[in-house]
Amino acid sequence: MTWQLAQRNPERLIIHFIPWLTWSFVGLVAYGVGTIVQSIVAGNQPLTSGTAIAVALLVGMAFFALITGGQLGICQIDYRRKLVTVTSYGLLGRRHQERQLADVKGLEVRVLRRAQYRLLLALRSGERLPLVPFYLISFSDQGIRRLAEALNVEPELIPEKPVGRR
């Protein structure tokens, strides 16, 4: 699940996409690894190859989750400068893209399942600019409507077929 926090004033709209479920999972894994390591350091549990492999797998799983779905995404619509800025921050660095507001012709909502979707800006050049690098989960379309209204476009729902199913 992702929080979509919006801040709006007459000059700009800023939407933060915060993947709290991924971060919560990583926090839980860190707590588990910390508990295991603390037990080993205190001498309550011996360090065996099985324990070492389990800790390594947990840490690897946490890093995988952070890399694939733990990026913080920020979309900023600046009406004064007539720019749309999409920035994502993650373990692999920062990605920053700017486009003219006039270049945005639509908002695509790629629906994978009932409440799982991906937001892309459709540009006049034919390019699709993802607002976040992962699928969002939401049971309300208020965030989509607010974003489409700010862009002055109508959202287009596009159903996607899940990969691996026929």
N, C-alpha and C positions, 0 to 999 in steps of 0.2 A: 504494500500500500504506500501511497505517496501523498504527502500533504501538498496542497497547492495554495500557497499564501500569496494574496494579491494586495498590493499597495497602489492606490490610485490618487492622483491629483490632476489638476487641469493640464499640466504639461507632460505627464508620463504615466504609464502603467508598468509596474514591475511585478512579475509573477515568479515566485521561488518554487521550484519542484524539489521537495525534500523527501528522499526515500527512507522514511523512518522505520519501515519494517526490516529493510536490509540492515540498517545500522543497529536496530534492536537485536537482530540475529547475531551480528558480529559481536555485540556487547555480551550476549549470552555465551557465545563461544569463548570469548576472552575470560569471562568469569570462570567457566569450566576449566580452561587451560590453567588459569591462575590457581584454582583450587587443587588441581593435580600437582602442579609444580610446588606449591606450598607444602603439600603432603610429603613430597619426595625430599624437599629441603629439610623439613622437620624430622625426617627419619621414620615417619609413620608408614611409608610405603616404599618398597625398594624400586629402583630404576631398572626396569626390564626392557627387553627389546620390544615387547608388545606395548608397553606404556609409551615408549619413545615413538613408535610408529603411530599410535593413536593420537598423541599430541601433535605430531607432524601433519597427520591427515586433517585434524581439526583446524590447525593454523592455515594449511593450504586451502581448505574449504572456505575459511573466512576471507582470505585474500581473493579467491575466485569470486565470491559474492560481492566483495567491494569493487573489484575491477569490472564485473559485468553489470551490476545494478546499483552501485553505491554512489554514483556521481550526483553531485548537487547541480541542478540546472536552473538557470536564470534567464528569463525572457523579458526584455525591456523594450517597450514601445515609447519612443520619444517623439511627441507631436511637434515640439518646437523645432527640432533638428530634422524631423521627418525620417527617422531611422528606426529599424527593428534590429535589436542586438540579441543574439543567442549565445550564451556562455555556459560551458559545463566544466566543473572542477572534479577531479578524481585522482586516484593513485597514479595514473599514467600521465598526469599533467592537466593543462588547461586548454580548452578549445574555445575560440572566440570568432564569431562571424557577424558581420554587419551587412544589412541590406537596406535599400531605400524603401520607405513605406509605400511609395507608389508602385514598386515592383511586386508587391504582394497582391495576388489575384484571388486567393482563396485559402481556406483552412480545411485540410483534409483530416478526417478522423478515421483512422484505420482500425476497425473493430475486429479483434481476434476472437473474443468471447463476449458474453453479455455485458460484463462490467470491466473488460480489459481492452484498452485501446492505446493507440499511439497518435500523437499530434504532429502534423507536418504542415509547414507553410508552403503553399503552392505559389511559385513565382512565375512571372510572365515569361521568363526564359525557358520554362519547362522543368526547371530544377525543383526538387523537393527538399526543404530544409527542416530536419527534425528539431522539435523544440527540446526534447530530452532524448538521450540515447537508449531508452528502455520503454517498455510498455507501462502505462499507468493503470491503476485499478481504482475505480470510483463508482459509486452507486448513484451518483447524481450528475446531471449534465450542466449544472450551474457554472462550473469553471469553463467549460467549452463555450457556452453561450456568452459569458462575460468576455472571453478572449475574442470571439467572433465579432461581438459588438464593438470592442475596442479597435479591431482591424477594419470595421465597416464591411464585413463580408458575411456570407451565409455559410455555416459549416456543412461540409459534404461528408456524409457517412459512406465509408467504403468497407464492405465486409471482406475479411481476409480468411483464407483457409488455413487452419493449423497445419504446421509442417509435420509430416510423418503419418498423417491420416488420409485415407482415400475413401 
